Amino acid sequence: MIFTADDALRFIAADFRTEPTQRTSFWLSSRGFFGYAVCMGANQETQPSLLLRLRDPGDDAAWSRFVSIYTPLIVAFCRGRGLSETDAADVAQDVLKSVAGAIPRFTYDPERSSFRNWLFTVVRSKLSNFFAAQARQPRRAGETTVQHYAENEPALEETWHREYQANLVRWAAEQIRVEFKDATWNAFWRTAILGEAPEQVATEVGLSVNALYIARSRVTTRLRQLIETVEHER
């Protein structure tokens, strides 16, 4: 399945227009602009380079970057499968431990399989382990069951790819936010994401309607450019 940057933007826009309690868990935390603080500059090294750096257990900066990008994705994905925040965080930790153990043997070959697919297999395995362990425990009201997970398992991969791309948009937006003045960013965010009327937003941010569309296009183009660059590098 090909899920583009434009698809991810539409996904995020639709998500923000739902009731707050129904929103994807990417956006539900108070930490950071989109939920998680990401301390990374806009000029990022290539993904293969980062994966190679992860082979050095002493490279704390590489691991910090990796965790900043992928922990929100894994936690949100697990939350979407019905796990509590605590259980989702525990599964994410298990995934990161597995990645740390496998990275020294991992060979990045985009012609054979993407890093996205490889990470999905690790996450799926840890989720299966979690539900298997849960099945051996006495059931409590409100708990997610193995049966529920199994019933929704066929759609997992498609959901993973969609949420993976949405997470990338979240990360990319973190990177480019500092490149734009408040009026330009608000023109983009309020019309493209929140769906507010361009005429009203233009008046409130002090732009003409034409200037608002130009500003929104600048942000969208830059966001799409960064996302596609990172995807290509992987």
Number of C-alpha atoms within 10 A of each C-alpha: 7 8 14 16 21 16 14 21 20 15 17 23 18 14 18 17 13 11 8 12 8 11 15 18 20 22 20 15 11 10 11 12 15 19 15 20 15 20 14 15 12 16 8 12 11 14 17 16 13 16 20 15 18 22 18 14 12 10 11 12 12 19 20 14 15 16 17 17 21 18 18 24 23 27 24 25 23 24 19 15 18 17 21 15 14 11 15 22 19 16 21 25 17 17 23 21 11 15 17 16 12 13 17 15 9 14 13 18 11 12 6 7 11 14 18 14 13 13 18 19 14 17 23 17 12 20 22 16 13 18 19 13 11 15 14 8 9 6 11 8 5 7 11 17 17 16 11 12 16 12 9 10 14 10 9 16 15 13 14 20 17 19 23 22 24 24 23 22 21 26 26 23 21 21 19 16 16 12 12 13 10 12 18 22 21 21 28 24 17 17 20 20 19 15 14 13 11 19 14 11 20 21 12 12 15 12 17 14 16 12 14 25 18 15 21 21 16 16 22 19 12 15 24 19 14 22 22 15 13 15 17 11 13 17
